[in-house]
Amino acid sequence: MAEPRVPFDPQRFDWAGVERREYKPIPGAGGARGMGFSGVTRQTLARPDDLTAGYELRYFEFEPEGYSSLEKHRHSHFVVVLRGEGRALVDHEVVDCRPFDAVHVPPLTPHRWLNVGAGPFGFLCTVDGARDRPQPLDDGEWEALKADPATAPYVF
Amino acid sequence: MAEPRVPFDPQRFDWAGVERREYKPIPGAGGARGMGFSGVTRQTLARPDDLTAGYELRYFEFEPEGYSSLEKHRHSHFVVVLRGEGRALVDHEVVDCRPFDAVHVPPLTPHRWLNVGAGPFGFLCTVDGARDRPQPLDDGEWEALKADPATAPYVF
């Protein structure tokens, strides 16, 4: 049996044997509107092949001022914050989150994550192993979020 | 849309609207060997009905000296510790774990969790929503773990 424990290093904020990767393999998903991102890394702690399970668990970390793509997809996210101060645009809501707050992103809901603190912001994110690719917002979604002063700053 | 944020209360160490429940509905699974437990609660943060997803995310917390059943099942566990000092018997390994350490329990692997610290010990545990029920160890597994001085203290 493989070693069951995956030790965490509090200084480096990473897990033994888990590689810190780019947030996405293709920057900006080919340049589609809203799909830009900055200062985000991904560590995949568990994926279905290793687990004999249907889910995948990732840790995403954002540098100060880092942000993820503004996107949607059929699969849900369920996030638990581990460090720092973040903000999420989820549909037409703007929610601030801190360690151990949970945030749920339902299917086909436009969302973007941002670091609004002075240090790193990071969260665990569980998803189904079999899932669809992120897609850009449609014109109606984009315009509605742009028209609302509360959400407009996050639509770019 | 339901409120996407599930706020965490650091004083109470719980999440708004999430009920703290008994570890298992049936104490000791009918009294089968090894299925006893003590001082454990469960908070289900996300289940498939809420999520439109196949996984479930729970937070388990152990009082000092608390422990879970010695059991196995076809589904995997993937655990990330949030607080305290714990120990896990996983197959014939005994692993100590602290905040943000991850522990993987593969299918049909005997396992038990114990709090070995002075304060509460708690972890997030992801599982597939559709999964089998825990079962006791068979005679061979029980005797092998009893015969090894490293694992014997956790076989009861």
Interface residues (C-beta under 8 A of the other chain):
Chain A: M1 A2 E3 P4 R5 V6 P7 F8 P10 W15 L45 A46 D50 L51 T52 A53 G54 Y55 L57 H75 S76 F78 V80 V81 L82 A88 V90 D91 E93 V95 C97 R98 P99 F100 D101 A102 V103 H104 V105 P106 P107 T109 L124 T126 V127 D128
Chain B: M1 A2 E3 P4 R5 V6 P7 F8 P10 W15 L45 A46 D50 L51 T52 A53 G54 Y55 L57 H75 S76 F78 V80 V81 L82 A88 V90 D91 E93 V95 C97 R98 P99 F100 D101 A102 V103 H104 V105 P106 P107 T109 L124 T126 V127 D128
